[in-house]
Amino acid sequence: MDHVILACVVLPVTAVQYGVLGMRRLRERRWYREAVAHCAAIEIDPYYAVRDAWWSEDDIQAAAARLVLDGLVTVNHRGNMSLTEAGADPASTAGHPLPDALLTALRRRTAPATLGSVLLRDTVFGDVRTRFHADRDARLRPQRPPSPRDMGCLGCTGWLLILGQFGFAAAGLFGMRPHGPLQWAAAVVTGLALCAQIAGLDGYRTPADLPDPFAERLASMVPHPALAELAARDPEAEAWLGASRRRTRRGRNRGRPRRRTTRTEAGAGA
């Protein structure tokens, strides 16, 4: 096959490939600019921002720190969290759904409990937390650009045609020797176009591969203000809260008041 004819076939295919890729890149850049502007304009709840942080800095730990700072809960060296007189008052609140849900969970306990035990066994608190974050996800997180439309058999046929064109052009390029300056120039152009087609395949990416300005904004809000304030004001209480998070049991009674044995029962048992 003539190298000039081969170049006339390969160059338009390469131009179409990069045209499609360029249109997708323009759409992705427009989405990124709009997402950055959206993230800069909205007000993000600090508890929502630290949801996916390391467990010692996440929203649960921040909620517990807020209760300690507000004097609604105390924590001892064993990690047992107890309600204060103000915290036991049903009228007292922390002013935010997550700390209030944790405070309500502690009020449902009959004895001091660890934070880990509440997280493991109190499904009501887990439901409140899930609904809180789902609502913020729906309202705050910017939607990513839609994935390219699935063309089904037509899309598969297009890819097969591109691959077939590539194999045919490569076989023609290396299967015959160019003659004359025009043939050599066409062969060089065809080879460069085939290399460009290979390089262009690396440019196709899904919306999930795009940078996430919303995640970048959330990462800039760690740690939570309540955790930073507790670490500065009472580092010992912060360490005890960490121990409370790691423990899933208060003791043998698991947070329930121990049943006192009377002398009569002790004598009967003897």
PEJO-V596054 format. One record per backbone hydrogen bond with DSSP energy under -1.0 kcal/mol. CO is the residue of the C=O (numbers start at 1). NH is the residue of the N-H. Records with the same first field share a line. If there is no record, write none. Layout:
CO: NH / NH
This chain:
2: 6
3: 7
4: 8
5: 9
6: 10
7: 11
9: 13
10: 14
11: 15
12: 16
13: 17
14: 18
15: 19
16: 20
17: 21
18: 22
19: 23
20: 24
21: 25
22: 26
23: 27
24: 28
25: 29
26: 30
27: 31
28: 32
29: 33
30: 34
31: 35
32: 36
33: 37
34: 38
35: 39
36: 40
37: 41
38: 42
45: 49
46: 50
48: 51
50: 53
54: 57
58: 62
59: 63
60: 64
61: 65
62: 66
63: 67
64: 68
65: 69
66: 70
67: 72 / 73
68: 71
72: 84
74: 82
76: 79
80: 76
81: 113
82: 74
84: 88
89: 92
96: 100
97: 101
98: 102
99: 103
100: 104
101: 105
102: 106
103: 107
104: 108
113: 81
114: 118
115: 119
116: 120
117: 121
118: 122
121: 123
122: 126
123: 127
124: 128
125: 129
126: 130
127: 131
128: 132
129: 133
130: 134
131: 135
132: 136
133: 137
134: 138
135: 139
136: 140
151: 154
152: 156
153: 157
154: 158
155: 159
156: 160
157: 161
158: 162
159: 163
160: 164
161: 165
162: 166
163: 167
164: 168
165: 169
166: 170
167: 171
168: 172
169: 173
170: 174
171: 175
180: 184
181: 185
182: 186
183: 187
184: 188
185: 189
186: 190
187: 191
188: 192
189: 193
190: 194
191: 195
192: 196
193: 197
194: 198
195: 199
196: 200
197: 201
200: 203
206: 209
207: 210
212: 216
213: 217
214: 218
215: 219
216: 220
218: 221
219: 222
224: 228
225: 229
226: 230
227: 231
228: 232
229: 233
230: 234
234: 238
235: 239
236: 240
237: 241
238: 242
239: 243
240: 244
241: 245
242: 246
243: 247
244: 116
253: 256
262: 266
263: 267
264: 268
265: 269
266: 270
